[in-house]
Amino acid sequence: MTVRTPTLSALLGDPRAKPDVRWVERLTGATPTKIQRTFAELEGERELVEELRTAYRAGGREFYAQIRAPFELYALVRLLRPAHVVETGVSSGLSSTFFLLGLEKNRTGVLHSIDLPTHQKGPVRTDKDSPVSLPPGLSTGWAVPASFRDGWDLRIGPSQKLLPQLANSRWPIDLFLHDDLHTPAHLTFELETIRPRLSPGAVVLADNTVWTGGAFDRFAAALGVPVVRKGRTDLVGARVPPKPPAPTRAGRAPAAGRRTAPPRRSR
């Protein structure tokens, strides 16, 4: 008798997390074969996925309430090899975990996360609590495995204060995810704040855009690039136009930018 191995999305607890090759292809320009190979790497991380599911259950969450593309986040990091990833909105840390996993595999890059947490009001989450509220006694990123936390730049506070501080840093942003306060004004603020710091070829993502009107569309139009939607969901992305290669002297390639490798996990 053949025993079927559960898919990673089923193992995580949400079939909506099924990997979307086409979405990643449109955002990165990588071939479907290369993207499939990147997703296949995650088959070796089943222990991590089970660890996440166990953490959710221990926190009273049978299903995770975060981005529906954790595996695509991993693929984007692996394919784009960003030096700096920025996300707004962390909650339990599902997106953070897969960003950090990709950076670890790349052996380079840093994740900068901003979160203004909301807390569950009682011992059991009710319909009156936000789906991304923190269980009692737990803090932002509570599901992120301890082995990933070294080198993670987690900042607690309002995006209105902390994101401009990040944007004023000298380094460029190579990958950005908006997943915090979903209003047209707030998304516009975040996109306009990071826009001057986006590197050529950077990818910008925004979730739950059904609540943010035309904010992301206007941002993409200003860049002169299309909005790339994940299937029929309201998770969208856009890629900053790549910079044309600068002319170089014969026989000499441009110098590569210095990147710092994050600490490796201990199992």
C-alpha positions, 0 to 999 in steps of 0.5 A: 500500500502506498502511503501518501506524504502530506504536502507542506501546506497541509503539514503547516495547517493551511491548504492556501499555502500551496506554492505558486510557481507562476507568481514567483516567476513573474516577480523574479524572472527565474525559470519554472524549473529553477523555482521548482528546485527551490521549493523542493529544498523545503522538503528537507525542512519538514521538521521545521514546518512541524515545529511551527505547527506544534508552536501554533497549537501550543499557542491555541492556534490550530491555523495560522493567521498570516501571509498565505505564501510562506514558501514563496517568501523563502523562494524569493529570498533564495532566488533574489539573494537580498542583502536586506529584507524588511517586513512590517507586521510580524505577529507569530512570525510565520513570514519571518521564519521563512525569510530567515530560513532563506537567508540562512540557506544563502549564508548572507543577508539580514531580516529587519522586522517591525511589529506593533503587537496586539494582545489577546484579551483572555485565555482563549481567543474569541471573535472579538480578538484580532486573528493576529493577536498574541496569546497570553504570555507570548511576544512578537515572533513567538513561533519563530524557532530559537535557532533563528533569532540570532542576527534577526533585527526585530524592532517593536513599535509603530511603523510610522516611527521605526520604518523611517529610521530603517529607510534612513540607513545607508543600505538599500532595501532588496525585498519588502513586505507590508503586512501590518495596518491595512489602510490606504493611507498607511500602505501609501506611507510605507511604500513612499517611505521605502521607495527612495531606498529600494535597490534596482530589481528589488521586490515589494509585496503587500498583503490584504490589499482588498482593504487598501484601495488603489495604494499599491496600484499607484505605487507600481504605476509610479515605478512603471511596472505591473502589479503581480497578483498571487492567483485570485488572492489580494497578495500582490507584488511588484519588481523595481526595474533592474539597473542597466549594467555599468560599463567596465574595463576589459577583463574586470567585473564590477566589485560585489557589495559586501554582505554579512552572513547570518549565524547558522542554525544549531539543530 
